[in-house]
Amino acid sequence: MESEFSVFGKSFIRKDAIEKAKGEVKYIADIQLPRMLHAKFLRSPYAHAKITSIDTSKAEAMPGVKCVLTHQNVPKVHPLRKFEYLLDENVHFPGEEVAAVAALTPRIAEAALKLIDVKYQVLPAVVDPEEAIKPTAPLAQEGYDTNIFHGTDLVHIPRLEKDHWLRLEVGDIDKGFVEADEVIEAEFGWTPVQYNCSPKPRTVVCEWAGDKLTCWADTQLPLFVWQDLAATLAVPQAKIRVIANTAVGGYGGKMPERIATLAAIMAKRTGRPVRAAFSRAEDLIATHHRISYKNTHRVGVKKDGTMTALYNKILAHWGKDTTVPYICQGTGLTGSVMLYGCPNVKSETCGILTNTVGYGPMNGFGDPEVIYTLERLMDSAAEKINMDPVAFRLKNCMRYGNRAMEYEQVLYGPIKWGILGSDLNSFPELIEKCAEKAGWKEKWKGWRTPMATKGQKKTGIGMAIGMHHTSFWPSSAVVKMNQDGSANVLSMAVEMGQGYGTIISQIVAETLGLRYEDVNPTLSDTGATPTSRGNVASSGTSSPANSARLAAEDVRRQLFELAAPRLNATVDALEAKDGSIRVKGTDRKISIASLCFANWQITGHANNPPYDSIKDEKTGQVIHAYAAAVSIAEVEVDTETGVVDLLRLTSGHDCGRAINPVLIENQIDLGLVMANGWVRTEKYVIDEKTGVVMNPNLIDYKLSTFLDMPRSDDFQRFYVEKPCAWGPFGAKGMSETAMTAVGPAIANAVYNAVGARIYDGFLSPDNILKSMKKEKKR
Amino acid sequence: MPDIILRINGAQVEVKAVATATLAEVLREELGLTGTKMMCNEGECGACTVLINGKPMLSCMTLAIDAQNKDILTIEGLADPVTGQLHPIQKAFVEHSGMQCGVCTPGMILTAKALIDDNPKPTEEDVRRALAGNLCRCGNYRRIAECVLDAAQKMRTGEKDGK
């Protein structure tokens, strides 16, 4: 079928492909400035301590050292939205920054760190979140009278209840459980902490010129870095330029945190540019990781598979972080209520502070951590009533018209229920297609029956569904026409590998009837691009890229007005196509280049419309946008060793409409591989007593490699297209959804193979063997 | 500090560096050849791979002084120096989007070159094994294998066409 689009929906070559293939792309870590200093950080060896004295005199006297910062000589201020100080006299996890040194070379800076003499008064610490919630536990943070987060003056969560829990309820859960024929309940172990492991550890370069600061920051949220710098340094945002135009994979975790501000202070005091870059080990012990949940689920079902009630309790481990995790939990609560259309649901959660590094946002942002366990319980529920797991999901999955809400309402209220758009009817289609592609009917032999047994090796198949929101936020974009008829699209959002610069260009080119190569993005420069929040919460497509579409429409309107008198036509009769403004259905046209050559001031601007302005055509209710995922995994388990081989993965996704098919497949692959690592290979090991990370390197912290994933024939992913009411040309954010169903699908496949449920978070050989032993004893 | 003489991408360069300086450090910090990317700086990820006498080596684990008198190929030396024409492997990565954030890309491309030079007709399994030491946090493994196989195929048929 001929597409109605000429640029949208095609796999154009990435805007940054050639520079990346040639190694010419300049990441922040590649920036070299004349007279640039290098900063390194001294870190706390203790989980909780008070610094009683710091002597930096020897370090300062070392040749080549230009600046030393400690809590004694930096402003005692909170970076925005954070409870902690820039540098604190109290440290709250092993690895927290205690001092910073800027020197001529990284080697000198590192040597100088060793000359700083710090005396600590070690304070009682708590590392285990389940210990931390006991009334007798030591307090992990100053300023709190309990380790359950309860808000502060800086961080106010209005919907937090008196007992410090956050709740979301729909229908009548008691009635729902009474109606059920069977009630199934399970408590699962803590979901694994995962290190986001951006290919580039946190890096910033700061340089002052007079009273103006430029900060090149490797971040997915230049807006937040900009706000933090301005608030902490007390400099107007107008004088601070944060540039993040070549960020490197953030996966939800990439705020440069306090290093941007510390580097800016050192640059100011020395009058020289400063680069601050974490080593891999520092990045691994001192930047925040994926939030960890301990979930209890209870579900009521009728014999025919109808779900009547669902209860979810989510304990969330925050480590030392005191802000962002709540938003993850808002997401988790929303996800737990919205994955299934069950009419009676109650979910509740609290956040626990301990003395580990902060745990918070990472790819999936609170949803995968609840879906991972919920989908294992759903498997148990289907088994209890002896129903095929595919049929059970088809019967209960969320679809068009079901109740829905916006996840930040869980935190800030008021809760306003709306509905899901018709795009969420992709669930049934995805489940059926995925089952067909995976050969489910032939392979599924029934409950507790493996696919095959060969000696000590058993193979099994399992499935799960997942979803995640796509965010619709205030954001703004500018499209600037050039004299030759080419266009630049200006957006503060970030290209960090996902392909944002490519898709925003495709959207603008499509709207203006330009060629893809005639549109180029100018991104993530707070001094030059209109504001948007950044690329988090799968918002890039539906928020900043959508405002770019509207900005291009603004340009198109101006072009029409210029062209109309020349073409002797009304504006309504015109279209933008093939580089020209044309009278529809005729060959009367004028080239966009000639219009722009004569009128070189053409610039379009637009803001994203308000969230609640997108309404369902049929019902008039506010539409909430979510994306769906279905994964089916096949595994071989060695019943003697517990080792799992992932044989085959089939995964279906929805994306509204595909802007660039190849980029979508790449983002799906990212989610699938990252999820496999999360539940199977990436064990983050912390010493239970001291809180010290035991494996701060990539040999012992194991990312999935080529060999951990199935070969192409056995690694199948696909997507379906159902236009979303929100995004540009029906597209929506889908990247984070990609990982949500994989973990539980693998866990359910392991169960099918070995007949023992694994309730632990990590699907490691020892946990699998342990569960098998327990099952035998039963 | 000793003078170190290196032969990089066919040209001889002299640099002053401490004896403990790694090749990666010298390439990036002294010579500005920042196409060699780094993820870990401790020999775990493969991102900083360069070819030394045709073999893939981790430049973060190689002392610069040990790389003297050897042919070093970095990503900057792969495209045709005169025409700027991309190497077929680079071309495949560009055309099929074999990268996302791009940090692992130069290391992947150079490791793949060593593989194809050694084995012009690799299978997917050959590619997976050859590249198993190169980590890609963006999870692009399936696509990267596709790119390498496509490049190998084009390099074989390209030779036949006399290109």
Interface residues (C-beta under 8 A of the other chain):
Chain A: S11 I13 R14 D16 A17 I18 K20 A21 K22 G23 E24 V25 K26 Y27 A29 D30 Q32 R107 C197 S198 P199 K200 V248 G249 Y251 S279 R280 M496 G497 Q498 G499 V662 L663 E665 N666 Q667 D669 L670 G671 L672 V673 M674 N697 L698 I699 L703 S704 T705 F706 L707 M709 R711 S712 F715
Chain B: V18 R28 E29 G32 T34 G35 T36 K37 M38 M39 C40 N41 E42 E44 C45 A47 T74 I75 E76 L78 A79 L86 Q90 K91 F93 V94 E95 H96 S97 G98 M99 Q100 C101 G102 V103 C104 T105 P106 I109 E124 E125 V127 R128 R129 L131 A132 G133 N134 L135 C136 R137 C138 G139 N140 Y141 R142 R143 A145 E146
